[in-house]
């Protein structure tokens, strides 16, 4: 077989060329009063976690910072933190935090440097919760990264979202994370100065073109295709400390191979519960796939398949993993935890599918991309089967192509919706341009929408794709010509609807004349994320209290089938298979359990449930 193009290697090469010109530098003449560059924070279950990022500490200045809040016009110290080197980060954790009011805070250093912001009160009483989602922040001129980010910053500062999510590739500097990370902070700090922020690193953040983490093993090259991490362990720890130490504590903090940490966790904020995943950390490398398919990989594994005759189901071999058992267990536990939550969402690096089939220069079609989470198929389906139990949509980045797709496992549309946001700055272009139009697409919708099998034969229904302009791509000018932009997700909690917005660069999103990318906005119902066609019904529940949690379990195995905080007081659970099921109804203090209900096609039974 002809040797194929290594997409990840091309990206690394491009990064290396840019590094030779080195536009990532410290600001000149940093003074002592400017030691604090920016800060990131979250508040989860009355615990504040904040990480202050410092410029280099010089001379004999102390490696100690303090966190203060303003009380009746005076600054009151809440805690102190040592500044960790390398990376110059100061992590703070304050328990028993009062999240019912705004607090003005400041980070202080040596009685000389001060960085101020606002810790927002929990917006749990708001009818609409707004999430801003961004990805892929290149900094190099050929990526458009030298253009100011003020259009995004001004839009979001005015919008004041309740939470900001950066899904990866905040940094494309493959040899010096620290300097590029500081520039990222300088560009966006006015967004997260006063707004809680979730940030997760992806492959470029940790110095690789692609990442198959395989539990933390050592990779043999930056290409990463063998599985594992290439950069030194201390480098990797610095990256995760800088980008994730302000997140809520990990669900299971046990380190992985070589002492690398984990950060997958959940965040409850404003009545929305977010599962924060590490989709690539436990994902298998490609060595075993290549060994099992020597006719396809005679010279060893590579990242993509360009031959349409290859049966990609052959690559779903036993033993390969995606999220790994630890994260699947986390998602199972998270499914039934509805305390102070009305809607759930999964935040991840990339989509559980392959919704792009041209990459780079649009010179050849790509049929299967192992970097996507469409592979391994069994791992992908395991993840979706758990995620859909809580009726959760998914928000991701990575591919540089804004899309919305309804994902399927056994049938089309039987799992959740995924919104992939466009890149902040887009050098490496991708498109979704299938040869044949989608099946069962909406009337007058573009040909590339509708039902498709992706390159690994996974089911997906594409609703929108913010493709770059064809046939000619402008190599400069406004970033909107390269399909760059960002996403907004609006949660209407009383109606239990979720609206995805996809905005280009260089527009005022508050101007009624400004337009989103074609196909947006898209609004779905919460319950659309686990649709059951031709399923079986359990009895209709009439509850004495509104908006209670209803969890369905298999009577025999006790496996959770679904769990939902219902809207109102009437709900009829549905299941996919015949059998007997238990119902858990209500909050922990007043939970009632009803056992052994038979699921039938047309169930007219009604149960009145009195809750305290």
N, C-alpha and C positions, 0 to 999 in steps of 0.2 A: 504494500500500500504506500501511496505517496505520503511523505512526511508532511504533517499539517502545521499550520501557523500556531504558535504559542501565544495566545492573547495576553496572558499574564506577563510573559516575557517582554512583549512589545510595550506594555504599560511601564514595566520597570525601566526599559531602555529609554522611554520618553522622559521618565522622571530623572534618570541619570543625566540626560542631556540638559535638562533644565537646571539641575544642581550645579553643573559646571559654570553656569552663568550666575548662580547664587543670588537670588533677589531676597531670600529670607535672611534677614539680619535683625539684630537688636536695634531698637531706636538709639540714636546717638545721644550721648551725654545724659544718661539716666541719673537723676539726682536721688538723694536719700529719701526725699518726700514722695518719690514715684516708685518705691520698691514694690508696692502691691499692684499687680497688673489687673486682676479681676477676681471674681468669686462666683461659685456655683452652689446652689442649694436645693434641697427638697425637704418637705415636711410630710411625715407618714406616721399615722397613729400616734400623734402628739410627740414625735421625736424629730427634732431638727438636725439635719446633717448639712454641713457647709464646708467646702474646701476653698481656701484662699490660695490663689496662684501668685507667686512672687516672681519678679525679675531677679536676676542674680544678686545674692547677698555679698557685699564687698567688705574688704578690710576687716575690722574687728567688730562689725555690727552683730548683734545677738541673733541667734537662730530661734527666736521665740516670738510668737504672735498672740494677740488676745482678741476675743470677740466681745463686743459690747452692744447693748441696746439702750435706746433712749427712754428714760422713765422720768416723767414730769420735768422735762427739760435738761436732765442730767444723764451722762453716759455711765451705765452700770455694767461692770464686767460680768460676763456669763461663763467664761472659761478661757483657758490658755492652751496653746498647742505648739509643739516644736515644729520648726520648718524642716521638712524631710528633704534630704539630698541623696541622690540626684533628683532634679526636677523642681526643687524649691516649692513644695506644696505644704500647706498647713491645714490639716483636717480637724474639724470640730464636730462634736456630737453632744447635743443638749437634750436630755430627756425631760418628760413632763412639760413639754412646750405648750403654751396657751395658743391654740390656733384659731381662737374666736375673734381675734383682732389683728390689725396690722401693727408691725413693730418696725421702727426705723433702727437699722443696725449699722455698725461699722467694724471693720477689721483694723486693728492698730498695730504698728510696729515701731518700737524704739522711741515712742512719743514723738515721732517725726512723720511717719507715713500713715495715712488714713484712707480707707476705701469705704464708701457709704452706699447703702441701698435700703430696700424695704422687704422684710419678710411678710408676705401677704397672708391675710387670714384665709382660712379654708372656705372656698366658694361653694360650700355644700348647699346653701340655700338658693343658689341661682338656678333659674329654669334652663338656661343654656350654658353649657360648658364648652369652651373653645380650646382646641389643641392646634398648635402650629407645628408643622412637621417639615424638616429640612434634611438634606443629604448631600454628600459629595462636594466639598468645599475646596476646589483646587485654588492654588495661589499663583500659578505660573501664567505668563502672558499668553502662551499658545492655547491655554485652556480658557481664556477670558478671565482668569483669576486676578489679573492686575486691575480690573475695573473695580471701582468702589462698590461696597456692599450696602451703601446707604439707602438704596431703593428698598431692599428687604428690611433693613433695620427701621427705617422711617415708617413703613407700613405696619410692622409688628409692634413698635412702641406705641403707635396710635391705636392699634387694635386692642392691645393689652390682653393677649390670650391668657387663659388660666394655667397653661402648661406649655412648655416648648420641648420638642423632641428632635435631637440630632441623631440620625440613625447610622452614622458611620462615615469614614473617610473625611473627618474634619481636617486631616493633615495628609498631604501627599509627599512630604519630604521624607524619603526613605532612609536617610542616614542621620538626620538630626530632628527628632521629634520635638524637642524642647523649643527651639527657635520658632518653628512653624506653629506650634501650639500657642505660643505667646501671640503670634500674629492673628491667629484665629480668634483669640480672646479680645484683642484690640478691635477687631472688626465687628464683633457681635456682643460685646459686653453690655451695651446699653439695652439689649434685649433681656439678658439674664441677670442684670443687676437687681431688678425688682420682680422677677418672675421665676418660679421654680422651673427647673430644667432637667430633663433626662438626656444623657449623652452615653452612647455606647460606641466603642471603637470597632472598626472593621479592618480589612486586610491592609490597606495603605497606611492606616494609623500605626500598625505594628511593623511596617517596613517591608511588605511583600506585595507582589502583584495580585495574588490570590491566596486564599487560606483554606486549608483543610486541617483543622487543628489537631485532630486525632488524640485528644486527651492531654495535649501538652508536650508530646515527644519532640525531639530535636529534628528539624528539617535539614535535608542535605544541601539545599540551595534556596535562594530567594524565591524561586519559582514555586516552591512549596508543594509541588505535586505529589511528593512522596508521603505527605502528611506531616503535620507538626509546624513548629515555629522556628524561623531562621535566626532572628536577632538574639543577642545575649539575654539571659533571664532577667538581669537587672534593668535592661532597656524595656523589656516587656512589662515588668512590674511598674516602672516609671509611667509608662503609657496608661496602664489601667488605674494607677493611683491618681493621675492627673484628671482622667476623664470620668472615672466611675466612683471614686471614694465618697462623693457626696450623695450617692444613691442610698436608699434604705439597705440595711444589712442583708447580706446574701441569705437565701433560703437555706442553703446547706454550705457552710463556709469551708468545708474540707478542701485543702489544696489538691491540685491534680499533679501530673507527672512533673518532675524537676522543681516542685515547690511553687508552681504558678497558681495564682488565686483564681477565684470565680466571683462573678457579680450578679448572676441571674437572681431575680427577686421580684417582688410586687410593690406597687405604689398605689395607695388609696388617696385620692384627692378630689374634692369637689363632687363627691357622689359617684365618681368613676373609678373603677379598679383596673389597674394596668399590670399585665404580666410582662416583665422585661427579660427577653431571652438572649442567649448567646448562641446563635444558630450555627456558628462555625467552629466553636471551641472543641466540640466532641465529634465533629464530622470526620468520617473516614477519608484517608488519602486514596490514591488511585492505583497503588502497586498491586493490590489483590485483584482489582478489576482487570488490569493488564495481564496478570498471570493467568486468569481464567479465560482470557480471550486473546491468545497469542496471534491468531489470524488477523485480528483487527489492529493489534498493537505489537507488531513484530520488533519494533525498536524501543519498546517501553511505553509507559502511559503518556498521554498528552490531554490537554484540557477540553478539547471540543471535537465534535464529529461533523464533517462537511459532506459525508457520503449518504445520500438519502436511502440507499439500499440496506444500510446497517440496521439490524433489529436491536433497538436500544433496550428492550426488555431483558436482554442478555446481561446487562450491566447491574441488574438488581440481584446481586449474588448474596448468599447467606453470610452473615457476620458483619456486613457494613452498616454503619449507623449514621444518623443525622443529629438529632438533639441529644441522644444518649438517654439511658434509663434515669439518671438523676433529674434531668430537666422534665422528662415525662412525668415522673412522680410529683415534681413541683406543680406542674400544670393540673394534675389530678386533684391535688390538695387545694389548689387555688380555685378550682371549679366551684366548690361548695362554700367558699368563704365570701359571703355577701354582706358582712357587717359594714354599715355605712357606705354601701355601694348599690347603685341602681342599674348601671350598665358596665360591661367589661370590654376590654380591648387588649390585644396582644401587640407589643412593640418588638420589632426584630430588625435584623440587618437587611435581609432580603426575602423575597416572596417565595412561598412554597409552590413554585411553578416556574415555567420558562416562557415569559411573555415578551420575547424579542427573538428575532430570527435573522437580523442583519446587524453587524457590528463593525466599528472602525470607519472604513471608507465606502461601505455599501458595495463592495466589489464581489462578494460571494455570500451565498446563504449559509447560515449556520443551522444545523439540524439538531444538535444536542450539545448543551454546554454543562459540563460537570460542575462548574462554579455556581450554577444556579441550584436552588433548593428543590428543583424538580427531581433531583437525584440525591440519594438513593430513593427509589419509588416507595419501598416498604417503609422507610423512615419518614418520608414525607406524609404518607397516609396515616401512620401512627400519630403523628403530630396533629394532623387535621381532625382525626377522630376524637382526640381529647379536646382540642380547642373548641370544636363546635358544641360540646356538651354545655358550655356556658353562654352560648349564643353570641360569641365574640367575633367582631371583625378584626382584621389585622392591618397594621400600618407599618410600612417598610421603606427602604431606599435602595441604594447600591447600583441599580442597573442604568441610571441616568435617564430613564424613560418613564414619564408619568403614565400610569395605567390604573384601571380598576377592573378587577376580574372576580367573578363568583366561582369559587373553586369547588371541585367535586372529587369524591373518592370512588364509591361504587356506582353512583349515578351522577349526571350533571347536576350541579347546584345543590348537592346535599351537604355541603360544608359552608364555611364562612366567606365573606367578601374580603378582598385584599386591595388596599390602596397603596400603590408605590408612588412616591413623590419624585418629581424631576430633580435633576442636579442643580445645585446652586450655581456652579460653573461647569460647563459641559464641553470638554475636549473630545473624549472618547464617545462618539455618538452610537446610539442603538435605535433600531426601528422594529416595529411589529407590522410586517407587510406579508401576510400569508398569500400563497399562490391562489388558493380558493377562498371564496367568501364563507363566512361562518354560517353554520346551520341555526335555524330558529332565531335569527337576529330580529330585532325590532324593525318595524316598517320604517323605511327611509333612513335607517341607521347606516353608517359606513360599512363597506364590505368586510373590513377587518374586525368587525364585532360579531358576536354570536358564539356558538359552541365550537370548540376546537379540542383536538388532542395535541398537547405540547410535544416537544421532541422526545420525551421519555414516556409518551403515551398516557399522560395524566389528563384528566378531564378538567376543562376550564371554560367559562363563558366570559368573553371579553366584552366589557361595556364601553371602554374608552381607552385611547392611546394617544399621547401627545407627541406624535412623531415629528422629527425634524423635517424641515421643508425639503421637498424633492421636486424636480430632479437635481437641482443645484443647491449646495450648502454654502452660505456666506461664511468665509473663514474669519471674519472680524465683525465689527459693528456691534449692534445691540445683542445682548445674550439671548433675547427672546427668539432670535433667528436660529439659534442652536437648541431650541426646546429646553432651555434652562428655566428654573422657577422654584416654586415651593408649594406646599400643601396646607390647607386649613381643614380641620375636621370639627364640625359643630354637632354637639350632642343635645338634642331637645329632650330633656328628662321627663317632662309631663307626657309628651307624646311617644317617648321611647323610639325616636328616630335618630339616624346618623346621616349627616350630609357631608360629602367629600367635595372640596373645592380645589382646583388646580390652577394656579396663577403663574403667568409668565413674569420674567424680569421686566423692570423699567416701566411698570404701570402703577397707578394709584388704585389700590383695591377698594378704596372708599369712594371712588368716583363712579357714579352710576353708569357712565359710558364705557368704563373699562370692561373688557371681556376676558373670561377664562379660556383655557384651551378647549378646543372643540370636544363636546361630549359632557362637559361639566357645567354646573354642579350635578351631583348624583345623590339622591336621597334613598335610603333603605330603612326598613323597620328593623328593630333589634332582633325580632324573631326570624327574620329572613336568613340569619346566619346559621340556622339549622332547620332547613325545610325537609319535611318528610312527605313524599308523594306515595300514595298507595300504601300507607302505613296502617297502624292499628291504634285504637283509641282506648284510653282509660276513662273512668268516670269524670263527669264535669264537677268541679269543685266550686262551692259557694262558701266563701270565707266571711267570718264576722268582722275581720279587719282587712283593710286594703293593703296592697303592695307588700305581700308576704313572700317569703322564699318557699318555692316548691321544688323539691329534689326527688327525682325518680331513680330507683335502684332495681336491679334485677333481684328478684326474691331469692333465687338460689345462690348466685355468686356474690351478691351485694355490690356488684359493680355499679358505679354511677352512670346512668343513661343520659340524664340531663339535669340541669339545675338553673333556676331562673328566679329573679325577683319579679313577680308578675305585676302587671299594670292594672290596678283595680282589685276586684275581689271575686271575679269569675274566671276560671281557667280550666281548659280540658287538655291534659298532657297527651302527647302522641309518642309512639315508639315505632321502631322500624320492624320489629319481629314479634310474632306471637309469643305468648308465655305469661308468666305471673310476675307482677311488679309491686314493690313497696313504695309508698309515698311518705316523704318527710315534709311536714308543713309547718311553717312558722319560724320564729327566731329561736335561738338556743334556749332562752329562759322558758318559752312556752311551746316548744316544738311538740307536735303530735305525730305519731307514726301509725300509718295504716298499712297492713300487710296483705299480700296475696290477692291483688286485684288482677283479674284476667284481662288481657288486652284483646279486643275484638274489633271487627271492621266498623260496625256502627254501634257505639256504646251510648245508650240513652240514660244510663244511670246517673243520678245526681247525689252528691254527698254534701250535706251542710256541716261545716266545721266551725265550732265555737273556739275562739282563741282568746287568751287573756292578755 
